[in-house]
Amino acid sequence: MAKKKESTLLSWDEVDSQLRKLGELQIKKTKLEGTLQTKINELKANYANQCSIIQAEAKQIETEITK
């Protein structure tokens, strides 16, 4: 049978402090994920814009060739 692990926290104040720190870390992570998503969205928009320009030029060339 596995041994039961005991917490290294010795008081409720220590538990409270660790819970507060955990909450702060989760908030920081969420903010970073939001920043990441914003940058991804910007990259996708830039990519879509560049692709549409390239596609329009390619279509124009194809039209000229097939006349």
C-alpha positions as CSV (number, residue, x, y, z in Angstrom):
1,M,0.0,0.0,0.0
2,A,1.3,3.5,-0.9
3,K,2.3,5.8,1.9
4,K,0.1,8.8,2.4
5,K,2.0,12.0,1.6
6,E,1.7,14.8,4.2
7,S,1.6,18.5,3.3
8,T,4.6,20.6,4.1
9,L,2.3,23.5,5.0
10,L,2.2,23.8,8.8
11,S,-0.6,26.4,9.2
12,W,-3.7,27.7,7.6
13,D,-1.9,31.0,7.0
14,E,0.6,29.1,4.8
15,V,-2.2,27.4,3.0
16,D,-3.9,30.7,2.4
17,S,-0.7,32.2,1.2
18,Q,-0.1,29.3,-1.3
19,L,-3.7,29.5,-2.5
20,R,-3.2,33.3,-3.1
21,K,0.0,32.6,-5.0
22,L,-1.7,29.9,-7.1
23,G,-4.5,32.3,-8.0
24,E,-2.0,35.0,-9.0
25,L,-0.1,32.5,-11.2
26,Q,-3.3,31.4,-12.9
27,I,-4.1,35.0,-13.6
28,K,-0.7,35.6,-15.1
29,K,-1.1,32.5,-17.3
30,T,-4.5,33.6,-18.5
31,K,-3.1,37.0,-19.4
32,L,-0.2,35.4,-21.4
33,E,-2.6,33.2,-23.2
34,G,-4.7,36.2,-24.1
35,T,-1.6,38.0,-25.5
36,L,-0.7,34.9,-27.4
37,Q,-4.1,34.6,-29.0
38,T,-4.1,38.3,-29.9
39,K,-0.7,37.9,-31.7
40,I,-2.0,34.7,-33.5
41,N,-5.0,36.6,-34.7
42,E,-2.8,39.4,-36.0
43,L,-0.6,36.9,-37.8
44,K,-3.6,35.2,-39.3
45,A,-5.1,38.5,-40.6
46,N,-1.7,39.5,-42.0
47,Y,-1.3,36.1,-43.7
48,A,-4.9,36.3,-45.2
49,N,-4.2,39.7,-46.5
50,Q,-0.9,38.7,-48.1
51,C,-2.4,35.5,-49.6
52,S,-5.3,37.4,-51.1
53,I,-2.9,39.8,-52.9
54,I,-0.9,36.9,-54.2
55,Q,-4.0,35.0,-55.3
56,A,-5.3,38.1,-57.1
57,E,-2.0,38.5,-58.9
58,A,-1.9,34.8,-59.8
59,K,-5.5,35.0,-61.1
60,Q,-4.6,38.0,-63.3
61,I,-1.6,36.1,-64.8
62,E,-3.8,33.0,-65.4
63,T,-6.4,35.2,-67.1
64,E,-3.7,36.8,-69.4
65,I,-2.4,33.3,-70.3
66,T,-5.7,31.9,-71.2
67,K,-6.9,34.7,-73.4
